[in-house]
């Protein structure tokens, strides 16, 4: 199983050190939150900085697999807003982040960003879906995949199940637009268990990426969720994508949380093989 680490877990380190730590722990790559590269305007990261980030990963013997937490910075973005200026600014950031992903060597972007997708008015869902359609077009142009992430109702009120995300993706009908499964969100918002969701949506081609995290928001192995069935299901159905470790609560700290997670998951791979 190819397992990457979401880099905000160890964002207190400089990026070269993040790459070295992730590689040393046995991760296959880093999933990067753009705001960790530039807290104000990551979509405007200069070419020299993009090259340096990609080079740091290569020198550590790892790679940047994907981007996520896309609309954290700049602040105040929204894919549902009816304000023309705000909508144009949000779409511009999204388009530039797709280009950033390609420049960094990533092959996939994950669109979660719950605060930037809240639905307040009747036309908001249509605007959100239109934004996803545009993201798919930009992804196709750059040879990457853009994933709409289903987030549980405790975080947002639009696209709260994998089935909803898959339906949106199918309506748009662009192969560069797909969805993914976040174990924490699924545990807190889905009726079906995670293995059943994977069996349903991976073979169909809807789910092409997975986030591994306990429903208590800690890393795999630091809660009550069992990840053996998740890994064995992914293996059995022939899943070929990445799984990214994405805790939100780093116990006792980021580097230790990352180390515990990969040790736990690699041990599970051996026992479930």
C-alpha positions as CSV (number, residue, x, y, z in Angstrom):
1,X,0.0,0.0,0.0
2,X,1.3,3.4,-0.9
3,X,0.9,5.7,2.1
4,X,1.7,9.4,2.2
5,X,1.7,11.8,5.1
6,X,-0.3,15.0,5.2
7,X,2.4,17.6,5.8
8,X,0.5,19.9,8.1
9,X,1.0,17.3,10.8
10,X,4.7,18.2,10.9
11,X,4.4,21.8,9.6
12,X,6.5,23.2,12.4
13,X,9.5,21.8,10.5
14,X,10.9,23.4,7.4
15,X,9.8,21.7,4.2
16,X,13.1,19.9,3.6
17,X,13.0,18.5,7.1
18,X,9.4,17.4,6.6
19,X,10.5,15.5,3.5
20,X,13.4,13.9,5.3
21,X,11.3,12.9,8.3
22,X,8.5,11.4,6.2
23,X,10.9,9.4,4.1
24,X,12.8,8.2,7.1
25,X,9.6,7.0,8.8
26,X,8.7,5.0,5.7
27,X,6.1,7.1,4.1
28,X,5.9,7.0,0.3
29,X,5.3,10.7,-0.1
30,X,3.8,13.9,1.2
31,X,0.3,15.3,0.7
32,X,0.8,19.0,0.9
33,X,-1.5,21.6,2.4
34,X,-0.7,24.8,0.3
35,X,-1.1,27.1,3.3
36,X,2.0,25.4,4.8
37,X,4.1,26.7,1.9
38,X,2.7,30.3,2.1
39,X,0.1,31.3,4.7
40,X,-1.2,34.2,2.6
41,X,-1.2,33.3,-1.1
42,X,0.1,29.8,-1.8
43,X,-1.5,29.9,-5.3
44,X,0.9,32.7,-6.2
45,X,4.0,30.8,-5.1
46,X,6.9,31.9,-7.4
47,X,8.4,29.5,-9.8
48,X,11.7,29.5,-7.9
49,X,10.0,28.4,-4.7
50,X,8.0,25.7,-6.6
51,X,11.2,24.3,-7.9
52,X,12.8,24.4,-4.5
53,X,9.9,22.5,-2.9
54,X,10.0,19.9,-5.6
55,X,13.7,19.6,-5.3
56,X,13.6,19.2,-1.5
57,X,11.3,16.2,-1.9
58,X,13.5,14.6,-4.6
59,X,16.6,15.1,-2.5
60,X,15.0,13.3,0.4
61,X,14.1,10.4,-1.8
62,X,10.3,11.1,-1.7
63,X,7.7,12.9,-3.7
64,X,4.7,15.2,-3.4
65,X,1.8,13.0,-4.2
66,X,-1.2,15.4,-3.8
67,X,-2.5,18.7,-2.4
68,X,-5.4,19.2,0.1
69,X,-6.9,21.9,2.4
70,X,-7.0,23.9,-0.8
71,X,-9.0,27.0,0.2
72,X,-7.6,27.8,3.6
73,X,-5.5,30.6,2.2
74,X,-6.2,33.3,1.1
75,X,-8.9,33.8,3.7
76,X,-12.6,34.2,3.0
77,X,-13.0,32.1,-0.2
78,X,-16.3,30.5,-1.1
79,X,-17.5,28.2,-3.9
80,X,-21.1,28.9,-3.0
81,X,-21.1,32.7,-2.8
82,X,-23.3,34.7,-5.1
83,X,-20.9,37.7,-4.9
84,X,-19.3,37.9,-8.4
85,X,-16.0,39.3,-7.2
86,X,-15.6,36.7,-4.4
87,X,-16.6,33.9,-6.8
88,X,-14.1,35.0,-9.4
89,X,-11.4,35.3,-6.8
90,X,-12.2,31.8,-5.5
91,X,-12.2,30.2,-8.9
92,X,-8.9,31.9,-9.8
93,X,-7.3,30.5,-6.7
94,X,-8.6,27.0,-7.5
95,X,-7.3,27.2,-11.1
96,X,-3.9,28.4,-9.9
97,X,-3.7,25.6,-7.3
98,X,-4.3,23.0,-10.0
99,X,-1.3,24.5,-11.8
100,X,0.7,24.5,-8.5
101,X,0.0,20.8,-8.0
102,X,1.3,20.0,-11.5
103,X,4.4,22.1,-11.0
104,X,5.1,20.3,-7.7
105,X,4.8,16.9,-9.4
106,X,1.6,16.0,-7.6
107,X,-1.0,14.0,-9.5
108,X,-4.1,14.7,-7.4
109,X,-5.9,17.4,-5.4
110,X,-8.4,16.9,-2.6
111,X,-11.2,19.6,-2.3
112,X,-12.4,19.5,1.3
113,X,-12.3,23.1,2.8
114,X,-15.6,22.9,4.7
115,X,-15.9,26.6,5.5
116,X,-15.7,27.6,1.9
117,X,-18.6,25.4,0.7
118,X,-21.4,26.1,3.2
119,X,-24.9,26.4,1.6
120,X,-27.0,29.2,2.7
121,X,-29.3,29.9,-0.3
122,X,-31.2,28.0,-2.9
123,X,-28.7,28.5,-5.7
124,X,-25.6,27.7,-3.6
125,X,-25.4,24.0,-4.5
126,X,-25.6,24.8,-8.2
127,X,-22.7,27.3,-7.8
128,X,-20.7,24.7,-5.9
129,X,-21.2,22.1,-8.5
130,X,-20.3,24.5,-11.3
131,X,-17.0,25.2,-9.4
132,X,-16.3,21.5,-9.4
133,X,-17.0,21.2,-13.1
134,X,-14.5,24.0,-13.7
135,X,-11.9,22.3,-11.4
136,X,-12.3,19.2,-13.5
137,X,-11.6,21.1,-16.7
138,X,-8.5,22.7,-15.2
139,X,-7.3,19.3,-13.9
140,X,-7.7,17.7,-17.3
141,X,-5.6,20.5,-18.8
142,X,-2.8,19.9,-16.4
143,X,-3.0,16.1,-16.4
144,X,-4.0,15.7,-12.7
145,X,-7.1,14.5,-10.9
146,X,-9.3,16.8,-8.8
147,X,-11.2,15.0,-6.0
148,X,-14.4,16.3,-4.3
149,X,-14.2,15.2,-0.7
150,X,-17.4,14.2,1.2
151,X,-17.3,15.8,4.6
152,X,-19.5,14.9,7.5
153,X,-22.5,17.1,8.5
154,X,-20.6,18.3,11.6
155,X,-18.2,20.2,9.3
156,X,-20.4,21.4,6.4
157,X,-23.8,21.1,4.8
158,X,-23.0,20.4,1.2
159,X,-21.8,17.0,-0.1
160,X,-21.8,15.1,3.2
161,X,-21.7,11.5,1.9
162,X,-19.6,9.6,-0.6
163,X,-22.7,8.8,-2.5
164,X,-23.5,12.5,-2.9
165,X,-20.0,13.2,-4.1
166,X,-20.1,10.3,-6.6
167,X,-23.4,11.6,-7.9
168,X,-22.0,15.1,-8.5
169,X,-18.9,13.6,-10.2
170,X,-21.1,11.4,-12.4
171,X,-23.3,14.3,-13.4
172,X,-20.4,16.4,-14.5
173,X,-18.9,13.5,-16.4
174,X,-15.2,14.6,-16.5
175,X,-12.7,11.7,-16.0
176,X,-10.3,14.3,-14.3
177,X,-12.9,14.9,-11.6
178,X,-13.4,12.1,-9.0
179,X,-14.1,11.7,-5.3
180,X,-12.3,10.2,-2.4
181,X,-13.1,8.7,1.1
182,X,-12.0,10.2,4.4
183,X,-12.3,7.6,7.1
184,X,-13.0,10.1,9.9
185,X,-15.7,11.8,8.0
186,X,-17.2,8.5,6.9
187,X,-17.2,7.3,10.5
188,X,-18.9,10.4,11.7
189,X,-21.4,10.8,8.8
190,X,-22.1,7.6,6.9
191,X,-24.6,4.8,7.5
192,X,-22.5,2.2,5.7
193,X,-19.2,1.0,7.2
194,X,-16.0,2.1,5.5
195,X,-15.2,-1.3,3.9
196,X,-18.6,-1.4,2.4
197,X,-18.2,2.1,0.9
198,X,-14.9,1.1,-0.5
199,X,-16.3,-2.0,-2.1
200,X,-19.0,0.1,-3.6
201,X,-17.1,3.1,-4.9
202,X,-13.6,2.0,-5.7
203,X,-14.4,-0.5,-8.4
204,X,-16.8,1.9,-9.9
205,X,-14.0,4.4,-10.4
206,X,-15.6,7.1,-8.2
207,X,-13.2,6.9,-5.2
208,X,-9.5,7.3,-6.2
209,X,-8.0,8.5,-3.0
210,X,-8.3,7.7,0.7
211,X,-7.6,9.6,3.9
212,X,-6.7,7.5,6.9
213,X,-7.8,9.0,10.3
214,X,-9.8,7.8,13.3
215,X,-13.2,9.3,13.8
216,X,-11.8,10.8,17.1
217,X,-9.6,13.0,14.7
218,X,-6.4,11.3,15.8
219,X,-4.1,9.2,13.7
220,X,-4.9,5.5,12.8
221,X,-4.1,3.4,15.8
222,X,-5.0,6.1,18.3
223,X,-8.7,5.5,18.6
224,X,-11.4,2.8,18.4
225,X,-11.6,2.5,14.6
226,X,-10.2,-0.7,13.1
227,X,-8.0,-0.1,10.1
228,X,-7.2,-3.8,9.3
229,X,-10.5,-4.2,7.5
230,X,-9.9,-1.0,5.6
231,X,-6.5,-2.1,4.3
232,X,-7.5,-5.7,3.6
233,X,-10.6,-4.4,1.6
234,X,-8.4,-2.0,-0.4
235,X,-6.0,-4.8,-1.2
236,X,-8.7,-7.3,-2.1
237,X,-10.5,-4.9,-4.5
238,X,-7.2,-3.9,-6.2
239,X,-7.0,-0.3,-5.1
240,X,-4.0,1.4,-6.7
241,X,-4.1,4.9,-5.3
242,X,-2.5,6.5,-2.3
243,X,-3.7,6.5,1.2
244,X,-2.8,9.6,3.1
245,X,-2.5,9.8,6.9
246,X,-4.4,12.9,8.0
247,X,-5.0,13.3,11.7
248,X,-6.3,16.6,13.1
249,X,-5.4,16.1,16.7
250,X,-1.6,15.3,17.0
251,X,-1.0,13.2,20.1
252,X,1.5,13.7,21.7
253,X,2.9,15.8,18.9
254,X,3.1,15.9,15.1
255,X,6.2,13.9,14.5
256,X,5.3,11.2,17.1
257,X,1.8,11.0,15.7
258,X,3.2,10.5,12.2
259,X,5.6,7.8,13.4
260,X,3.0,5.9,15.4
261,X,0.6,5.9,12.4
262,X,3.0,4.5,9.8
263,X,4.3,1.9,12.2
264,X,0.7,0.8,13.0
265,X,-0.4,0.7,9.4
266,X,2.7,-1.2,8.1
267,X,2.2,-3.8,10.9
268,X,-1.4,-4.2,9.8
269,X,-0.3,-4.8,6.3
270,X,1.8,-7.7,7.4
271,X,-1.0,-9.2,9.5
272,X,-3.7,-8.8,6.9
273,X,-1.6,-9.9,3.9
